[in-house]
Amino acid sequence: MSEPELDPVAGFSCGLDATLRIISGKWKPLILYFLRQGPNRYGELKRAVRGVSDKVLIQQLKELEADGVLIRHDYREVPPRVDYALTPLGEGLAEALRPLCEWGSANLEAVAKVLAERAKWSDAA
């Protein structure tokens, strides 16, 4: 089998490569998942995406905004009020992630077992 030709402009090996470059990062798919349900303020996202630090959440929101996936709306009020919403590009990406969410929900027990086994390997090392 021959290697796929790379687009000299984009440099992507395939569509999945392009998608992964946008959603790379531990928290971006979860951010997209929660924004798919509608606009969210920063605090709502912070509570929904459990375990993310402020620094990383801010960084990943900025990257998703720069990539045209979400829009940050500053209401210019006191106290400050900002929310985040998906762009049409982001809505399409979030919709594309939906089957992965469904797979995870359908396989929660199996995934939990696999991860428990993996944790044992780390503890043994």
N, CA, C and O atoms as a GROMACS GRO file, in nm:
protein
  500
    1MET      N    1   0.085  -0.117   0.000
    1MET     CA    2   0.000   0.000   0.000
    1MET      C    3   0.090   0.124   0.000
    1MET      O    4   0.184   0.132   0.078
    2SER      N    5   0.060   0.217  -0.085
    2SER     CA    6   0.143   0.337  -0.093
    2SER      C    7   0.096   0.442   0.008
    2SER      O    8  -0.018   0.440   0.053
    3GLU      N    9   0.185   0.531   0.042
    3GLU     CA   10   0.154   0.640   0.136
    3GLU      C   11   0.060   0.738   0.069
    3GLU      O   12   0.074   0.766  -0.050
    4PRO      N   13  -0.039   0.791   0.144
    4PRO     CA   14  -0.126   0.892   0.085
    4PRO      C   15  -0.047   1.018   0.054
    4PRO      O   16   0.046   1.053   0.127
    5GLU      N   17  -0.084   1.085  -0.053
    5GLU     CA   18  -0.017   1.210  -0.088
    5GLU      C   19  -0.065   1.321   0.005
    5GLU      O   20  -0.185   1.331   0.033
    6LEU      N   21   0.027   1.402   0.051
    6LEU     CA   22  -0.009   1.515   0.136
    6LEU      C   23  -0.043   1.636   0.051
    6LEU      O   24   0.022   1.663  -0.051
    7ASP      N   25  -0.144   1.706   0.093
    7ASP     CA   26  -0.178   1.833   0.030
    7ASP      C   27  -0.066   1.930   0.067
    7ASP      O   28  -0.046   1.956   0.186
    8PRO      N   29   0.005   1.983  -0.029
    8PRO     CA   30   0.119   2.069   0.004
    8PRO      C   31   0.078   2.196   0.077
    8PRO      O   32   0.161   2.256   0.146
    9VAL      N   33  -0.047   2.240   0.065
    9VAL     CA   34  -0.091   2.361   0.133
    9VAL      C   35  -0.128   2.331   0.277
    9VAL      O   36  -0.078   2.396   0.369
   10ALA      N   37  -0.215   2.234   0.296
   10ALA     CA   38  -0.264   2.205   0.430
   10ALA      C   39  -0.173   2.111   0.507
   10ALA      O   40  -0.160   2.123   0.628
   11GLY      N   41  -0.110   2.018   0.438
   11GLY     CA   42  -0.022   1.924   0.504
   11GLY      C   43  -0.095   1.817   0.583
   11GLY      O   44  -0.035   1.754   0.671
   12PHE      N   45  -0.222   1.794   0.554
   12PHE     CA   46  -0.298   1.692   0.625
   12PHE      C   47  -0.285   1.559   0.552
   12PHE      O   48  -0.285   1.555   0.429
   13SER      N   49  -0.273   1.451   0.627
   13SER     CA   50  -0.267   1.319   0.565
   13SER      C   51  -0.406   1.268   0.532
   13SER      O   52  -0.422   1.184   0.444
   14CYS      N   53  -0.508   1.317   0.604
   14CYS     CA   54  -0.647   1.278   0.578
   14CYS      C   55  -0.738   1.372   0.657
   14CYS      O   56  -0.691   1.459   0.731
   15GLY      N   57  -0.868   1.355   0.641
   15GLY     CA   58  -0.964   1.439   0.712
   15GLY      C   59  -0.955   1.423   0.863
   15GLY      O   60  -0.974   1.520   0.937
   16LEU      N   61  -0.925   1.302   0.909
   16LEU     CA   62  -0.911   1.280   1.052
   16LEU      C   63  -0.794   1.361   1.108
   16LEU      O   64  -0.802   1.414   1.218
   17ASP      N   65  -0.687   1.370   1.031
   17ASP     CA   66  -0.571   1.450   1.071
   17ASP      C   67  -0.613   1.596   1.093
   17ASP      O   68  -0.574   1.658   1.191
   18ALA      N   69  -0.691   1.649   1.000
   18ALA     CA   70  -0.738   1.788   1.013
   18ALA      C   71  -0.824   1.805   1.137
   18ALA      O   72  -0.808   1.902   1.211
   19THR      N   73  -0.914   1.710   1.161
   19THR     CA   74  -1.002   1.716   1.278
   19THR      C   75  -0.922   1.710   1.407
   19THR      O   76  -0.946   1.789   1.499
   20LEU      N   77  -0.827   1.618   1.414
   20LEU     CA   78  -0.748   1.602   1.536
   20LEU      C   79  -0.663   1.726   1.566
   20LEU      O   80  -0.636   1.757   1.682
   21ARG      N   81  -0.622   1.797   1.463
   21ARG     CA   82  -0.544   1.919   1.487
   21ARG      C   83  -0.630   2.025   1.554
   21ARG      O   84  -0.579   2.107   1.631
   22ILE      N   85  -0.760   2.025   1.527
   22ILE     CA   86  -0.850   2.122   1.590
   22ILE      C   87  -0.886   2.077   1.732
   22ILE      O   88  -0.889   2.160   1.823
   23ILE      N   89  -0.914   1.949   1.751
   23ILE     CA   90  -0.961   1.904   1.882
   23ILE      C   91  -0.850   1.847   1.969
   23ILE      O   92  -0.878   1.789   2.075
   24SER      N   93  -0.724   1.862   1.926
   24SER     CA   94  -0.616   1.810   2.008
   24SER      C   95  -0.614   1.884   2.140
   24SER      O   96  -0.634   2.006   2.146
   25GLY      N   97  -0.590   1.812   2.243
   25GLY     CA   98  -0.595   1.867   2.378
   25GLY      C   99  -0.696   1.787   2.457
   25GLY      O  100  -0.801   1.749   2.405
   26LYS      N  101  -0.664   1.761   2.580
   26LYS     CA  102  -0.745   1.674   2.663
   26LYS      C  103  -0.888   1.723   2.681
   26LYS      O  104  -0.980   1.642   2.692
   27TRP      N  105  -0.907   1.853   2.683
   27TRP     CA  106  -1.036   1.907   2.722
   27TRP      C  107  -1.123   1.959   2.608
   27TRP      O  108  -1.242   1.981   2.627
   28LYS      N  109  -1.067   1.978   2.491
   28LYS     CA  110  -1.143   2.039   2.381
   28LYS      C  111  -1.269   1.960   2.343
   28LYS      O  112  -1.373   2.022   2.324
   29PRO      N  113  -1.263   1.827   2.331
   29PRO     CA  114  -1.388   1.756   2.299
   29PRO      C  115  -1.497   1.777   2.404
   29PRO      O  116  -1.615   1.788   2.370
   30LEU      N  117  -1.458   1.783   2.531
   30LEU     CA  118  -1.558   1.807   2.636
   30LEU      C  119  -1.613   1.949   2.629
   30LEU      O  120  -1.733   1.970   2.650
   31ILE      N  121  -1.529   2.045   2.599
   31ILE     CA  122  -1.576   2.183   2.581
   31ILE      C  123  -1.680   2.186   2.469
   31ILE      O  124  -1.786   2.247   2.483
   32LEU      N  125  -1.649   2.121   2.358
   32LEU     CA  126  -1.743   2.117   2.245
   32LEU      C  127  -1.872   2.047   2.285
   32LEU      O  128  -1.981   2.090   2.246
   33TYR      N  129  -1.861   1.940   2.362
   33TYR     CA  130  -1.980   1.867   2.406
   33TYR      C  131  -2.073   1.958   2.486
   33TYR      O  132  -2.194   1.962   2.460
   34PHE      N  133  -2.018   2.031   2.580
   34PHE     CA  134  -2.102   2.116   2.664
   34PHE      C  135  -2.153   2.239   2.589
   34PHE      O  136  -2.264   2.285   2.617
   35LEU      N  137  -2.076   2.291   2.496
   35LEU     CA  138  -2.124   2.405   2.417
   35LEU      C  139  -2.228   2.362   2.314
   35LEU      O  140  -2.307   2.443   2.267
   36ARG      N  141  -2.227   2.235   2.279
   36ARG     CA  142  -2.328   2.184   2.185
   36ARG      C  143  -2.469   2.198   2.244
   36ARG      O  144  -2.567   2.208   2.170
   37GLN      N  145  -2.476   2.200   2.375
   37GLN     CA  146  -2.605   2.212   2.443
   37GLN      C  147  -2.653   2.357   2.450
   37GLN      O  148  -2.766   2.383   2.490
   38GLY      N  149  -2.568   2.450   2.410
   38GLY     CA  150  -2.604   2.591   2.408
   38GLY      C  151  -2.491   2.675   2.466
   38GLY      O  152  -2.396   2.622   2.523
   39PRO      N  153  -2.502   2.808   2.452
   39PRO     CA  154  -2.398   2.897   2.505
   39PRO      C  155  -2.377   2.875   2.654
   39PRO      O  156  -2.471   2.848   2.728
   40ASN      N  157  -2.253   2.888   2.697
   40ASN     CA  158  -2.217   2.872   2.838
   40ASN      C  159  -2.126   2.985   2.880
   40ASN      O  160  -2.043   3.033   2.803
   41ARG      N  161  -2.143   3.027   3.003
   41ARG     CA  162  -2.050   3.122   3.062
   41ARG      C  163  -1.928   3.044   3.110
   41ARG      O  164  -1.932   2.922   3.124
   42TYR      N  165  -1.820   3.117   3.136
   42TYR     CA  166  -1.695   3.054   3.176
   42TYR      C  167  -1.714   2.964   3.299
   42TYR      O  168  -1.669   2.850   3.300
   43GLY      N  169  -1.780   3.016   3.400
   43GLY     CA  170  -1.799   2.940   3.524
   43GLY      C  171  -1.877   2.811   3.502
   43GLY      O  172  -1.848   2.708   3.564
   44GLU      N  173  -1.976   2.816   3.413
   44GLU     CA  174  -2.054   2.695   3.381
   44GLU      C  175  -1.964   2.591   3.315
   44GLU      O  176  -1.971   2.472   3.347
   45LEU      N  177  -1.880   2.636   3.223
   45LEU     CA  178  -1.787   2.544   3.157
   45LEU      C  179  -1.688   2.486   3.257
   45LEU      O  180  -1.657   2.367   3.252
   46LYS      N  181  -1.638   2.569   3.346
   46LYS     CA  182  -1.540   2.524   3.446
   46LYS      C  183  -1.601   2.415   3.534
   46LYS      O  184  -1.535   2.316   3.565
   47ARG      N  185  -1.727   2.432   3.574
   47ARG     CA  186  -1.794   2.329   3.655
   47ARG      C  187  -1.823   2.203   3.573
   47ARG      O  188  -1.814   2.092   3.625
   48ALA      N  189  -1.858   2.220   3.447
   48ALA     CA  190  -1.894   2.106   3.363
   48ALA      C  191  -1.772   2.022   3.326
   48ALA      O  192  -1.778   1.899   3.326
   49VAL      N  193  -1.662   2.088   3.294
   49VAL     CA  194  -1.540   2.018   3.252
   49VAL      C  195  -1.456   1.996   3.378
   49VAL      O  196  -1.359   2.067   3.404
   50ARG      N  197  -1.495   1.896   3.454
   50ARG     CA  198  -1.432   1.870   3.584
   50ARG      C  199  -1.285   1.832   3.569
   50ARG      O  200  -1.249   1.751   3.484
   51GLY      N  201  -1.203   1.892   3.653
   51GLY     CA  202  -1.062   1.858   3.655
   51GLY      C  203  -0.972   1.951   3.575
   51GLY      O  204  -0.849   1.943   3.587
   52VAL      N  205  -1.029   2.039   3.494
   52VAL     CA  206  -0.947   2.130   3.414
   52VAL      C  207  -0.908   2.251   3.499
   52VAL      O  208  -0.988   2.302   3.577
   53SER      N  209  -0.784   2.295   3.484
   53SER     CA  210  -0.740   2.415   3.555
   53SER      C  211  -0.788   2.539   3.480
   53SER      O  212  -0.820   2.533   3.362
   54ASP      N  213  -0.792   2.651   3.552
   54ASP     CA  214  -0.831   2.777   3.487
   54ASP      C  215  -0.740   2.808   3.370
   54ASP      O  216  -0.786   2.846   3.262
   55LYS      N  217  -0.609   2.793   3.392
   55LYS     CA  218  -0.512   2.826   3.289
   55LYS      C  219  -0.536   2.745   3.161
   55LYS      O  220  -0.537   2.801   3.051
   56VAL      N  221  -0.556   2.616   3.176
   56VAL     CA  222  -0.573   2.529   3.060
   56VAL      C  223  -0.708   2.555   2.993
   56VAL      O  224  -0.716   2.557   2.870
   57LEU      N  225  -0.814   2.574   3.072
   57LEU     CA  226  -0.944   2.602   3.012
   57LEU      C  227  -0.939   2.731   2.931
   57LEU      O  228  -0.989   2.735   2.819
   58ILE      N  229  -0.880   2.835   2.986
   58ILE     CA  230  -0.868   2.962   2.913
   58ILE      C  231  -0.788   2.942   2.785
   58ILE      O  232  -0.828   2.991   2.679
   59GLN      N  233  -0.676   2.870   2.794
   59GLN     CA  234  -0.592   2.846   2.677
   59GLN      C  235  -0.670   2.770   2.569
   59GLN      O  236  -0.664   2.806   2.452
   60GLN      N  237  -0.741   2.666   2.609
   60GLN     CA  238  -0.811   2.586   2.509
   60GLN      C  239  -0.930   2.662   2.450
   60GLN      O  240  -0.961   2.645   2.332
   61LEU      N  241  -0.996   2.745   2.530
   61LEU     CA  242  -1.103   2.829   2.476
   61LEU      C  243  -1.047   2.927   2.373
   61LEU      O  244  -1.107   2.949   2.268
   62LYS      N  245  -0.931   2.987   2.404
   62LYS     CA  246  -0.868   3.080   2.310
   62LYS      C  247  -0.830   3.010   2.179
   62LYS      O  248  -0.848   3.066   2.071
   63GLU      N  249  -0.777   2.888   2.190
   63GLU     CA  250  -0.739   2.813   2.070
   63GLU      C  251  -0.862   2.780   1.985
   63GLU      O  252  -0.858   2.794   1.863
   64LEU      N  253  -0.969   2.735   2.049
   64LEU     CA  254  -1.091   2.702   1.975
   64LEU      C  255  -1.151   2.826   1.910
   64LEU      O  256  -1.206   2.819   1.801
   65GLU      N  257  -1.139   2.941   1.978
   65GLU     CA  258  -1.187   3.066   1.919
   65GLU      C  259  -1.100   3.104   1.798
   65GLU      O  260  -1.153   3.143   1.694
   66ALA      N  261  -0.969   3.092   1.813
   66ALA     CA  262  -0.877   3.124   1.703
   66ALA      C  263  -0.899   3.032   1.583
   66ALA      O  264  -0.878   3.073   1.469
   67ASP      N  265  -0.942   2.908   1.610
   67ASP     CA  266  -0.966   2.812   1.503
   67ASP      C  267  -1.104   2.827   1.440
   67ASP      O  268  -1.140   2.753   1.349
   68GLY      N  269  -1.182   2.923   1.489
   68GLY     CA  270  -1.314   2.949   1.431
   68GLY      C  271  -1.422   2.852   1.474
   68GLY      O  272  -1.526   2.842   1.409
   69VAL      N  273  -1.397   2.779   1.583
   69VAL     CA  274  -1.491   2.677   1.629
   69VAL      C  275  -1.591   2.735   1.729
   69VAL      O  276  -1.706   2.691   1.735
   70LEU      N  277  -1.548   2.832   1.806
   70LEU     CA  278  -1.640   2.895   1.900
   70LEU      C  279  -1.622   3.046   1.894
   70LEU      O  280  -1.523   3.098   1.844
   71ILE      N  281  -1.722   3.114   1.948
   71ILE     CA  282  -1.718   3.259   1.955
   71ILE      C  283  -1.734   3.301   2.100
   71ILE      O  284  -1.814   3.245   2.174
   72ARG      N  285  -1.657   3.399   2.138
   72ARG     CA  286  -1.662   3.455   2.274
   72ARG      C  287  -1.741   3.585   2.265
   72ARG      O  288  -1.706   3.676   2.190
   73HIS      N  289  -1.847   3.592   2.343
   73HIS     CA  290  -1.930   3.712   2.342
   73HIS      C  291  -1.912   3.786   2.474
   73HIS      O  292  -1.951   3.735   2.579
   74ASP      N  293  -1.854   3.905   2.468
   74ASP     CA  294  -1.833   3.990   2.585
   74ASP      C  295  -1.945   4.093   2.588
   74ASP      O  296  -1.958   4.174   2.497
   75TYR      N  297  -2.027   4.088   2.692
   75TYR     CA  298  -2.141   4.179   2.703
   75TYR      C  299  -2.102   4.318   2.750
   75TYR      O  300  -2.186   4.409   2.753
   76ARG      N  301  -1.975   4.336   2.786
   76ARG     CA  302  -1.922   4.466   2.830
   76ARG      C  303  -2.009   4.527   2.940
   76ARG      O  304  -2.054   4.641   2.932
   77GLU      N  305  -2.030   4.445   3.043
   77GLU     CA  306  -2.108   4.488   3.159
   77GLU      C  307  -2.021   4.484   3.283
   77GLU      O  308  -1.913   4.424   3.283
   78VAL      N  309  -2.069   4.548   3.387
   78VAL     CA  310  -2.006   4.540   3.519
   78VAL      C  311  -2.112   4.481   3.612
   78VAL      O  312  -2.219   4.539   3.626
   79PRO      N  313  -2.083   4.368   3.675
   79PRO     CA  314  -1.961   4.287   3.665
   79PRO      C  315  -1.951   4.223   3.525
   79PRO      O  316  -2.051   4.208   3.455
   80PRO      N  317  -1.829   4.185   3.488
   80PRO     CA  318  -1.808   4.130   3.354
   80PRO      C  319  -1.895   4.007   3.329
   80PRO      O  320  -1.914   3.922   3.416
   81ARG      N  321  -1.947   3.999   3.208
   81ARG     CA  322  -2.026   3.883   3.166
   81ARG      C  323  -1.981   3.844   3.026
   81ARG      O  324  -1.988   3.924   2.932
   82VAL      N  325  -1.935   3.720   3.015
   82VAL     CA  326  -1.886   3.666   2.888
   82VAL      C  327  -1.946   3.528   2.872
   82VAL      O  328  -1.958   3.452   2.968
   83ASP      N  329  -1.986   3.494   2.749
   83ASP     CA  330  -2.024   3.355   2.724
   83ASP      C  331  -1.961   3.307   2.595
   83ASP      O  332  -1.911   3.384   2.514
   84TYR      N  333  -1.966   3.177   2.580
   84TYR     CA  334  -1.906   3.110   2.466
   84TYR      C  335  -2.014   3.030   2.395
   84TYR      O  336  -2.098   2.968   2.459
   85ALA      N  337  -2.010   3.031   2.263
   85ALA     CA  338  -2.105   2.956   2.182
   85ALA      C  339  -2.033   2.899   2.060
   85ALA      O  340  -1.930   2.951   2.018
   86LEU      N  341  -2.088   2.794   2.006
   86LEU     CA  342  -2.030   2.732   1.887
   86LEU      C  343  -2.064   2.814   1.763
   86LEU      O  344  -2.173   2.869   1.752
   87THR      N  345  -1.970   2.821   1.672
   87THR     CA  346  -1.994   2.877   1.539
   87THR      C  347  -2.057   2.764   1.455
   87THR      O  348  -2.064   2.650   1.502
   88PRO      N  349  -2.103   2.793   1.335
   88PRO     CA  350  -2.151   2.684   1.250
   88PRO      C  351  -2.044   2.575   1.227
   88PRO      O  352  -2.076   2.456   1.224
   89LEU      N  353  -1.920   2.616   1.212
   89LEU     CA  354  -1.811   2.518   1.199
   89LEU      C  355  -1.802   2.432   1.325
   89LEU      O  356  -1.787   2.310   1.317
   90GLY      N  357  -1.812   2.496   1.441
   90GLY     CA  358  -1.806   2.424   1.568
   90GLY      C  359  -1.925   2.333   1.589
   90GLY      O  360  -1.912   2.224   1.645
   91GLU      N  361  -2.043   2.377   1.544
   91GLU     CA  362  -2.162   2.292   1.556
   91GLU      C  363  -2.145   2.164   1.475
   91GLU      O  364  -2.181   2.056   1.521
   92GLY      N  365  -2.090   2.177   1.355
   92GLY     CA  366  -2.065   2.059   1.273
   92GLY      C  367  -1.965   1.966   1.338
   92GLY      O  368  -1.981   1.844   1.334
   93LEU      N  369  -1.860   2.023   1.397
   93LEU     CA  370  -1.758   1.941   1.464
   93LEU      C  371  -1.817   1.873   1.586
   93LEU      O  372  -1.793   1.754   1.608
   94ALA      N  373  -1.894   1.945   1.665
   94ALA     CA  374  -1.957   1.886   1.784
   94ALA      C  375  -2.051   1.773   1.743
   94ALA      O  376  -2.058   1.670   1.810
   95GLU      N  377  -2.123   1.793   1.634
   95GLU     CA  378  -2.214   1.688   1.586
   95GLU      C  379  -2.135   1.566   1.541
   95GLU      O  380  -2.178   1.453   1.562
   96ALA      N  381  -2.020   1.587   1.480
   96ALA     CA  382  -1.936   1.475   1.436
   96ALA      C  383  -1.883   1.394   1.554
   96ALA      O  384  -1.855   1.275   1.540
   97LEU      N  385  -1.868   1.458   1.670
   97LEU     CA  386  -1.819   1.390   1.790
   97LEU      C  387  -1.929   1.310   1.861
   97LEU      O  388  -1.900   1.226   1.946
   98ARG      N  389  -2.054   1.337   1.826
   98ARG     CA  390  -2.166   1.271   1.894
   98ARG      C  391  -2.158   1.119   1.892
   98ARG      O  392  -2.184   1.057   1.995
   99PRO      N  393  -2.125   1.053   1.779
   99PRO     CA  394  -2.114   0.907   1.783
   99PRO      C  395  -2.008   0.857   1.882
   99PRO      O  396  -2.026   0.750   1.941
  100LEU      N  397  -1.901   0.932   1.902
  100LEU     CA  398  -1.801   0.892   2.002
  100LEU      C  399  -1.861   0.896   2.142
  100LEU      O  400  -1.834   0.809   2.225
  101CYS      N  401  -1.941   0.998   2.168
  101CYS     CA  402  -2.009   1.010   2.297
  101CYS      C  403  -2.104   0.892   2.318
  101CYS      O  404  -2.108   0.833   2.426
  102GLU      N  405  -2.178   0.858   2.214
  102GLU     CA  406  -2.273   0.746   2.223
  102GLU      C  407  -2.199   0.615   2.245
  102GLU      O  408  -2.243   0.531   2.323
  103TRP      N  409  -2.085   0.598   2.176
  103TRP     CA  410  -2.005   0.477   2.196
  103TRP      C  411  -1.957   0.468   2.340
  103TRP      O  412  -1.964   0.362   2.402
  104GLY      N  413  -1.907   0.580   2.393
  104GLY     CA  414  -1.860   0.582   2.532
  104GLY      C  415  -1.971   0.548   2.630
  104GLY      O  416  -1.949   0.472   2.724
  105SER      N  417  -2.089   0.603   2.609
  105SER     CA  418  -2.202   0.574   2.696
  105SER      C  419  -2.241   0.427   2.689
  105SER      O  420  -2.271   0.365   2.791
  106ALA      N  421  -2.239   0.371   2.570
  106ALA     CA  422  -2.277   0.231   2.553
  106ALA      C  423  -2.172   0.134   2.608
  106ALA      O  424  -2.202   0.018   2.634
  107ASN      N  425  -2.049   0.181   2.625
  107ASN     CA  426  -1.940   0.093   2.667
  107ASN      C  427  -1.874   0.137   2.798
  107ASN      O  428  -1.757   0.107   2.821
  108LEU      N  429  -1.948   0.208   2.882
  108LEU     CA  430  -1.891   0.260   3.007
  108LEU      C  431  -1.828   0.150   3.093
  108LEU      O  432  -1.717   0.167   3.143
  109GLU      N  433  -1.897   0.038   3.111
  109GLU     CA  434  -1.845  -0.068   3.196
  109GLU      C  435  -1.716  -0.126   3.139
  109GLU      O  436  -1.619  -0.146   3.212
  110ALA      N  437  -1.715  -0.154   3.011
  110ALA     CA  438  -1.595  -0.211   2.948
  110ALA      C  439  -1.477  -0.114   2.958
  110ALA      O  440  -1.365  -0.155   2.986
  111VAL      N  441  -1.503   0.013   2.934
  111VAL     CA  442  -1.396   0.113   2.942
  111VAL      C  443  -1.345   0.124   3.085
  111VAL      O  444  -1.224   0.134   3.107
  112ALA      N  445  -1.435   0.122   3.183
  112ALA     CA  446  -1.394   0.129   3.323
  112ALA      C  447  -1.303   0.012   3.359
  112ALA      O  448  -1.204   0.029   3.429
  113LYS      N  449  -1.337  -0.109   3.310
  113LYS     CA  450  -1.254  -0.227   3.337
  113LYS      C  451  -1.116  -0.213   3.272
  113LYS      O  452  -1.014  -0.242   3.336
  114VAL      N  453  -1.113  -0.169   3.148
  114VAL     CA  454  -0.986  -0.152   3.077
  114VAL      C  455  -0.898  -0.050   3.150
  114VAL      O  456  -0.778  -0.073   3.168
  115LEU      N  457  -0.956   0.061   3.191
  115LEU     CA  458  -0.879   0.164   3.260
  115LEU      C  459  -0.832   0.117   3.396
  115LEU      O  460  -0.723   0.154   3.440
  116ALA      N  461  -0.912   0.036   3.465
  116ALA     CA  462  -0.868  -0.021   3.594
  116ALA      C  463  -0.749  -0.112   3.573
  116ALA      O  464  -0.656  -0.111   3.653
  117GLU      N  465  -0.752  -0.193   3.467
  117GLU     CA  466  -0.638  -0.280   3.435
  117GLU      C  467  -0.515  -0.198   3.401
  117GLU      O  468  -0.404  -0.229   3.445
  118ARG      N  469  -0.534  -0.095   3.325
  118ARG     CA  470  -0.422  -0.008   3.287
  118ARG      C  471  -0.360   0.055   3.412
  118ARG      O  472  -0.238   0.068   3.420
  119ALA      N  473  -0.442   0.094   3.508
  119ALA     CA  474  -0.392   0.155   3.631
  119ALA      C  475  -0.306   0.055   3.708
  119ALA      O  476  -0.207   0.094   3.770
  120LYS      N  477  -0.342  -0.073   3.702
  120LYS     CA  478  -0.262  -0.176   3.770
  120LYS      C  479  -0.121  -0.184   3.708
  120LYS      O  480  -0.023  -0.204   3.779
  121TRP      N  481  -0.114  -0.169   3.575
  121TRP     CA  482   0.016  -0.174   3.509
  121TRP      C  483   0.104  -0.060   3.557
  121TRP      O  484   0.223  -0.078   3.582
  122SER      N  485   0.045   0.059   3.571
  122SER     CA  486   0.120   0.176   3.617
  122SER      C  487   0.167   0.157   3.760
  122SER      O  488   0.278   0.197   3.795
  123ASP      N  489   0.082   0.095   3.844
  123ASP     CA  490   0.118   0.074   3.984
  123ASP      C  491   0.230  -0.029   3.997
  123ASP      O  492   0.312  -0.020   4.089
  124ALA      N  493   0.234  -0.126   3.905
  124ALA     CA  494   0.335  -0.231   3.910
  124ALA      C  495   0.471  -0.183   3.862
  124ALA      O  496   0.574  -0.242   3.897
  125ALA      N  497   0.472  -0.078   3.783
  125ALA     CA  498   0.597  -0.031   3.724
  125ALA      C  499   0.685   0.042   3.820
  125ALA      O  500   0.793   0.087   3.782
   0.00000   0.00000   0.00000
